[in-house]
Amino acid sequence: MQNFDLKKPEKTGFEYNPLEMQSFDQNLLYPLLPFLTNRARATPAVEKRNLDSGKRSSSKTSSKFKHAGINIPFFEQITKKILNDFYKKFCPHCEDQILDKEISTRPDVIRCRVCHYQTSRLSSTPLQQFKLPLWMFGYVFHESFIQHPKVLTSTEITKRLGISYKAALLLKRRFQIFASEQLEIYKRITFKLLEDEFRDFNLPPNENTDITKKMAKRSYICADTAVLYSASARANKGRKRFRHSGATASIYLSDKLGGKQIGTLVHTIAVKRGPVFFHSVPNQKANTLGPIIKEHLPIRTPLFTDQGYRWLWGIYRNHRSVNHNAKSKKGRYRWARNRWSKYGVHSQVAEGNQRLLKTSFGAYCYTTPEYSTLYLNEFAFLKNAKVLGLDILIQDGAEDSVGIGAMLLLPQHIVQKFP
Ligand SMILES: [Zn+2]
């Protein structure tokens, strides 16, 4: 992933480089700042004033050291940048005039430069009716972005921003809604890129041909399902787990306890060193997974899975699967050596992403199936933002088509460009 990042082409427009923020020296100090400011009480008044002015607390209600070390103007800029770039507003009276004039005392209002038409900055965006200071959204965005794949939990937001748990949770929800919206654009971009790449592509019709060479310089796409949170024996009141819908660990309670879904089953579509898409699904049937795959992958895409996708046969002609239960022909071994990867067919790209997901979601402890889609969207958005960048979202949103800059961003394009 690191190598991939280094080869990214020059960006224009929306620059978001986490390294840049190191130039804000306040942030480098921030674990230490409460300590420094406390000590400042005993030091002469001049030094004290210097330290306090560095703190830059703008909130009137917050206690003196509540947001010590948080560079509030920096995060406020991020929020404004997000609003300006992703949710542009146009003046209804002047043609093609973007509303971009700010009022210094009212950060939630924006005006037209020409006719002074005035409207809410936040309406019709994920920040509609947002009552917290604007910079807090920027903080959550920035922290989630740089901490990925570690997730930012509501408890962490509570403690760092000094707001209630409920407020933190709602703030996180807003970010998740923003992420879900933007993920749609990543989906469109990926679909378009794959369509271009595999327009006239065919894998050898004989499934026992090694395709390693054929796929070497192309996007490798895998799909798989995994259980994220499952119904434990304790949740089932001591009953043994049972297989409700085929997954090894059931996401449903026992029928005698109502059979409610309490766990999450995740379907993963992943491109090697590229974007990933997670979906919370109720079961692994063709009618559930089929539409999802159809929505994300063009019909000629080579797709690699395990044996759970037999129904793809005849629809996706470049679909290949590997038998994870292949038995060894020799009596002394139980399993075949090539049961994970055979003739260059494997589903490790999806499995790897699921491993990452499971590790990271450990921090949440549990999410209900109702909200699982939001959490998965957030995670997928952050991952895709790391591999595809944020710029292409804006290019795509503006022209409603894939920008030329985006064409170079899938790994195989880079491989072809720099062999
Ligand atoms: Zn106007």
Residues whose N, C-alpha, C, O or C-beta is under 5 A from the ligand:
A	BS01	ZN	C91 H93 C94 C112 V114 C115 H116 Y117
